[in-house]
Amino acid sequence: MSAEALEQIDLRGLTGPQQEGWNCALCNARLFADRSLGVYRVVSCGQESRVELWACRPDCRTAARNAERLHAGRPRLPGWAW
């Protein structure tokens, strides 16, 4: 994972779906194709837990473009997978 991605993650501001792996930890989009950002220690309400964070694959911008094409009925871009 790149250093920029690590800097973009605000562990205190993650939503439940981001912590649970349903949404991208970087852009908060619903995940359909994902990549691991690693395991992080999150403290919430005094409870410490370790969560694996996930992000769009191959990157947020490409995944958003693929989703737009899919919803518009256009063919998928190479590398897009369900």
N, C-alpha and C positions, 0 to 999 in steps of 0.2 A: 504494500500500500504506500502511496506517496505521502510525503510530509504535508502537502497542502490538505489532503483529505483528513489527516489527524487534526490539523488546526481548525478545520471547519466544524468538527463535532463538539457541541456543547452538551456534555453529559447531563448537566442539571436541567437542560431544556428539552430533553427527549420526551416525546409522548409515549403513552403505553404501547400503541402499535409499532412505534419505532423500536422500543426495547424488546418487544416480542418477536420482531422479525417480519412483521406484515408490511411495514412501510420502510422506505429508504431512510437510513440514519442521516444522510446528507441533505436530501431535498424533500423528504416526507411524502414522496409519491408512492402509490401502491406498487409493490414488487411483483413482477411476473418472471423476470430473469434477474438473478442476483449474484453477488460476490461477497465473500466475507471480509469484514474490516478488522476482525479480531475479537478477542474476548476482553471486556472491560469490567472494572469494578464500579458498581453504582450503589450509592447509599440513598435510600428513600425512607422517610419516617423512622429513622434510626436503624433500619434494617440494611445490612450489606448483602448484596448479591452480585454474582458475576453473570454478565449477559454477553452473548455473541451478537455483534451488530452487523447488519447487512446493508448493502448499497446496490444501486442499479448496475446492471451489467450490460455492456462494457463500461459505460459511464452514464451519468444522469441525462446529459443532453441527447445522446444517441437513443437511449431508452424512451425518452419523451417523444422524439421524432418517430420512432417505431410505433408507439402507442397511437399517435395521431394518424399515421398511415393505416393502422389496423382498423381504427374506428371509421375511417373514411372509405374503407373497402379496397384500399390499394394493396398491392403485394408487399410482403414484409421485406425488410432489408436483410442482407446476409448477416448471419450471426445471431439473429433473433430466435429465441427458443421459448416454448411454453414450458 
